[in-house]
Amino acid sequence: MGIRRLLPLLLTGLLLSAASVSAQQLDPRVGERPEAKALFDEAVSTFEAGDYADAAAQFSRVASAFELHTLTTAAALMEGRALYRAGAYERAIEAFDAFLRVYQSSRYVSEAERTRKLASNALQVTANSPVTLGLILSLGHDEASDSQSLFNGFRMAVDDHNARREGRPIRMVFRDIGELGSGGALASAAEAGAGTVFGALFSDQARAAAAEAERLGVIFVAPLATDKEVSRDRSMSFQANPTIEMRGRLMARFAVNALRLRDLGVVAERDEHGISGVMGDAFADEARLLGATVRFVQVLPDARSWFSIGDHIPTESLRAVRGIYAPLSGSVADQLAGALLDGLGGLLTDSEQSRLRVLGNAEWHDLPMRTEASRFGVTYSNDFYFDRTSDAAQAFTRRYRSMTGVSPGRLGVVGYDLGRYLISTVESEDALEVRARLLGAPAFEGVGVRVFFGGGQINRQMYYHRYRDGRLELMR
């Protein structure tokens, strides 16, 4: 007899037993709760429809969102059964263990023990079966080279994991965005068994893939997209590259919490893509939330204004702050950085310069004017840092070159690091389990990328550098 035919009989028994156990053994004052009954009925319908992951969440709510009622133990048991049917065997075992601890006198104990054993057996069977990860990239003429680099790094991470024979092996499914579109590529990968899909080079591709992931209920991880709309108001999409807004907020946290700066100013540019302004506004907002005083936010009308900073920010305003955040953007960002430092040097005395710290974004990385940058202790956040002199970087470079015939660029490193991160985190095809793991995973340190979602869906881990004594050094 199939599960659908057994379900009505099972539930009838559960309901009768729940009422009896609750009334006679748990608390004689326990009664029915109409709202819990309505939610329970909805969960049963979901279960019968085969949407087991959603049913598990609904049964969990019935069991935990109310004080003890006649359906509490029935819902707790059905949560475990739904997780088992969804293939989330580890979570099912956890649910049954909790049930057996809390409801030791329940008449459902034998049923909980029986299904827990089934889940444990299933977990052992699947321990050596592969986990399928989807990879979606465009092989179009303009994107093929970048896609190949990202793919190479990701494949190396998969090969490394499978060669170690630790944990479940990884099966990789690739789909071409150029042929299917972002949404179609993600759907095709999901149809092939991928519960987690990684990829897309650009934000517009990632937005389309994220929308499809939400519709299908699979996890999507974008490696490069910085547009917050990729994950905004969605539950299944994650951005491994901090958004433009998050970058500003993270720098504010570092300035206030790590550098102990309390009086701050912001100078940004009304640039073509709005990047500088968004970071500047986010920095100011976060700094205020952290209790710092933001004495001015100056938005420059264009790039030329960096060369005449004194015309836009009064010297007295500069003297009143201890840190000034100057996010740059564009292909000539190094020239803009030099112009700002020259302008500040002409407006402030040597002692005033030593008291002012210039803060920046990744565009301040590895500037030629290191002496001038050191004078202001320029400190900036950076989403990528590949120290080619480190042992780990050199070992990776040798292996990447051996596999591909070329040295790794940034995207090869990103693909490798994020591949390692996903493999270490994604141990199941169950989307809810993967989502929980990503939200709760500890900080990951790769050879060029850091990842920490910290309960959110946007990476909030970066590198922080500074210039000192004419040298560039990693602070954290």
N, C-alpha and C positions, 0 to 999 in steps of 0.2 A: 504494500500500500504506500503511495507516494506521500510526500510531506504535505501537499495541499489537501489531500483527503484526510490525513491524520490531524490536521490543524484544528478543525472545529471540535473534535473529540478531546484533543489535548487541552484546548482553551476552556472547554466546559469543565473539565476536571480541575484545571488551574483556578478558575473563578470560584468554584464551590469550595475547594481546599483553602484558597486564600481567605475567604470569608470565615471559614471555620477556624483556621489557625489564628487569624488576627483577633477574632472575637474571644476565643477560648484560651489561647496560649500567650498571646503577646500583650494585649491591653484591652480589657473589657469595654473601654470607652471609645475604642476605634470604631468609626462608622464609615459610611460611603461618602465619597466626594464626587458630585456630579461632574465637575470640571476634569477631574482625573479620569473618570469613566469615559468622558468624551475623547480625551487624548488617547486613552488606551484603545478605544475602538478605532481611532484614526491610525494608530500604530499597527493594529492588526490588519487593517486594510492595506497599509503599505507593505507589510510582511507578505501578505497573500499575493500582492502584485509583483513580488520578487525584488523589491527595492530594499534589500536587507540592510545596507549601510544606513539609509535614512530611518528605517524602522528601529535599528539599534539606538540611534540618537533619540527617537521619540519615546521608546520604552524607558530609556535612561531618565528622561525628563519626568515621566510618570512616577518613576521610583524615587526620585530625589528632590523634586521641586515642591513636594507637599509633605506635611507631617504624615505620620503613619496612617494608612488607610487600608481598606479591604483589598486593594489591588497592588499594594506596594511589592509584595513578594512575587506575585505573578509577573509584574513588569520587570523586576530585577532578573528573574529567570529568563524571560523572553529577550531581554537585552543580550544576555550571553548566547542564547540560541541564534539570534539574528546576526551577531558577530561571527558565529561559527559558520552560518550559511553564507555570509559575505566573504569568507575565506580569510578573515582577520583572526587567525588562530591564536596568536599571542594575546591579543586584546580579549578574546573570548575566555581564555584561561584565566586572565586577570579578573574578568567579571565574575566568573564562577568561584574563584578563590575568595573574592570579596563577599559573594553571596553565602558561601559556606562558613565564613567567619561571623557574619552578622546574623544570619537566620539559621542557627544551628538546630533549632527545634521545628523548623518548617517541614511540612509534609512533602516539599519539593526537593529535599536534600538528595534523595536517590536519583532523581532526574538530573539534578545539577551535576552530581558525581559522574553519571553516565555520559552526559554530553561533554563534560570536561575531559573525560578520557578519550572521546572521539576527537576532540580538538587537539589534544596532546599527540595522538597517533597521527593526525593529519599534518601537524607541525613537523613531526619527524620525517614523514614521507616527503614533504616539500623542502626540507632542509637543503637537499642537494639539487633541487630543480632550479632552473635559471630565473632570475628576475629580469624582465624585459624593460630596457630603457629606450625611449624614443629620442631621436636626434633629427631636428628639422633645420635645414639650411638651404640657401639658394645657390644653384650651380650656374646661374646666369652669367653672361660674359663679364659684367662689371663686378660681380661678387664672388666668382669662383675661387679666386686666389685666397681671399680672406676666409671663405668658408672651408677651404681645404686645410688652412692652418689651424682653425678651431677644431675641425674634425680630427686632424692628426693628433693634437694634444689629448682630446677626449678618448680617442681610440687607444692611445698609449696607456692612459689611466685604466681603461677596461682590461687591456692585455695584462698589465701589471697585477691587477686584482685576480684575474682568472689564473694566472701562473702561480700565485701564492696558494691557491686552493684554500683560502680562508673565507668562511661564510658562503652564502649562496653565489654561484657563478652569475655573471652578467651577460645577457644577450642584448646586443645593440641592434636597433631597427632604424634605418635611415630613410628619410623621405625628402624629396626635392621641393622646396617652396616654389621654385621657378615654374614647375610643372603643375602643381596642385594648388598654389596659393597657401598662405600661412594656415588658415583654418582647415583647408582640405588636407594639408600635409599632417597637421596634428591629428585630425580625425582618422587618417589612414594609419598613422602610427598606433593610435589607440585601438583601432580595429585589429591590428596585428598583435595586440596583447600588452602594449606599453601603458602602464598606469601612471608613469611619470615621463614627461616629454621636456627636452632641453633644446634650446636653440633660438634662431632668428637673430640676425645681425643688427637690425634697426628697430626703432621704437614703433614705426607704423606696422611692421611685420609682427612685432610682439603683441601689439594691441589686438590685432585680428586673431592671433593664436590664443591669446588669453580669453577672448570672448568665447571661442569654441571650447576651450578647456572648461570654462564655467558651465557651458551647456552640457558637456559630456560627463562632467564630474571627474576629470583627471587632473593631475598636478602639472602645471607648466612653470618652468624655471627659465627666465630670460637672462642670458649671460651679460648683455651689453646695454640694453635699453635703459635710458635715464628718464623717460617720460613717466610721471607718477600715474597717468591714466592706465598704464598697463595693469597695475594691481589695485587701483582705487575702486572701492565698492565691490570688490571681488574677493572670494575666499580661497580660490584654488591656484592663484598665480603669485609667483615670487620673483623679485628682482635682485639678482646677485650683484648688480652694479648700483651703487647708491644713486638715488634720483638727484636732480639738480637741487631741489629744495633740501633734501636730506644732507647734502654736502655742506650747505650753509649752516644747518642746525648742528651737525657734528663738529664743525670748526668752532662754533660758539661754545659748545660744551667743553671742548678742549681748552679754549681761551679762559673760560670762567673757572672750571673745575681743576684743570691741571696747571695752567699758567697763573692762576689767581688774579686775573685782570678784572677790575670792577668798573672802570670808566673807559668806555669804548666809543669809537666812531666808525662809520661805514662810508666808504666811497665806492660807488659802482657806476656802470655805464649803461646807457640805454642802447644796448647793442642790437644787432639785427635779429638775433634769435631769443633775446630776452634772458640769456643765461646769467650774465653778471647781475642784473637787477633782481632776478629770482633768488640767487644765492645771498645777495645783500639783504633783502627783506627777511629771508628765513633766518639769517644770522642775527639780525636785530631782534626779531620776535623771540627767538630762543634765548638770547642773552637776557632779555627783560624777564622772561619766565624764570630764569635762574637767579634773578635778583640783581643783575648788573645794571648800571646806568648807561644808556645809549644816548650820548650827548648830541649826536647829529647823524643823519643819514643823507648823504649828498649823492644824487644821481646825475652824472655827467651827461650832457646832451649827445656827445659823440666821442670817438676815439681820440680826436685831436685835443680834447680837453685835458687828457692826462699830461700833456706837455705844458699846461698852464694851470697847475693845481691851485696856485695861490689866488687865482681869479675866482675860484669856486668855493674854497674853504678858508675862512679867516685864520690867520696865524694864532689868534687867541683860542680858537676852537681846537686847533691841533695841540696847543699847550695844555688843554684841559683834559686830554685823554691819555691813557697809558697804552692803548692798543687801537690800531686802525685796521679794519678789515677791508681788503681791496681785491675782490674777485675779478679776474681778468678772463677774456675770451678772445678767440680769433687767432689768425695765423701770425700776427705780429705782436703777440702778447709779451714777448721778451723785450721788445722796444718800449711798450707801454710801461712795463715794470721799471725799466731804466729811467724813463721819463719821470715817473712818480718819485723814485728815490732821489733823483737829481733835484726835483722840485722841493721835496721835503728838506733836503740838505741845504738848499738856499734860503729856506724860511726859518729854520731852527738853528740854534747854537749847538755846539758840540755836546754840552751837557743835556740840552733838551732832546737831542737826537738819541742819546744813550738811554733816556727814560721812555722813549716811544718805541713800541714794538709793532712792526708791520706784520699783518696776518694775511694769508692768501690761500689760494686753491692750487690745483695741480699745475696750472700754467706757470707757477713760480718755480717749478722744478728745474734744477741743473742750469741755472742762469750763468752767463759768462761774467757778470759783474758781481763776483762773490764778495769782494772787499766792501763795496757799497751796501750789499745786502746784509753783511755781517754787522755793519754799523747800526742798523736798525733791528738786528736780531730777527730777520725775516723768518717767520714760522708758518708752515702751510700744511694742508692735508693733501693726501695723494691716494687715489684708489688703486694704484699699481706700482709695485717696486720690485724689480728683478735685479738683485745684486749679483752680477755675473762673476764676482770674485769669490762668492761663497761656495763651499763644498757641494751643497745641495744643488745650486744653480749649475755648477760645472758638470756634475754627474747627469743632471737632466739634459743639458746641452749635448753631451756626448751621445746619449741614448737617442735623443731626438734626431740628431744629425745622422746617426747610424741607420735609423728607420727611414728617414726622408731624403737624406742626401744634402740637406741644407740646415743652417742654424735656425733655432726657433726665434720667431718674432713675438710680439706681444700676444697675439691671438693664440699662438701655439701654447704659450704659458697659461693663458686664461683657460683654454680648453682642458689642459691637463689638470690644473688646480681644481676647477669646478667639477670635472669628472671625478676626481678623487673625493671631493666633498660629497657629491651626490651618492657615490657608491658606499661611502662610509655611513650615510644617513638613510638611504632608501633600501630597506630590506624586505619590502613587501609590495604587492600590487595594489593593496588596499589604500585608496586615496586618503581616507580619513586618518589612517595610521601614518602615512607618509607626511601628511600635513602637520600632524602633531609632532612628529620627529623633527621636521624642519623648524617649527616654531620653538622647540625646546632644545635643539642641538647646541652643544658648547661651541665656543669660538674655534674657528679652523684657521690654521696658519699654513698657507701654501708656499711655493717658491716665489710667487709674485703677487698673490691675491690673498686677502683675508676675507672671511665670511662669518657673520654672526647676525642672525635675524632677531634674536632676543625677544621673541613673542610677537614680532610683527612680520610683514611680508616684504620689507625692503631691507637690504643689507645695511648694517650700521657700524661696520668695522673698516677703518682706514689706517693708513700710515701717516706719521707726523714727522716732518723734517724741519731742520732749521739751519741757517747759515751762522757760523761762528768762527772768528779768527781766519776768515778767508776760505773756510772749508764748509762743505755740506755734510751734515750728519743726521742720522736717524735718531729721533728722540724716543719714539714709541711705535 
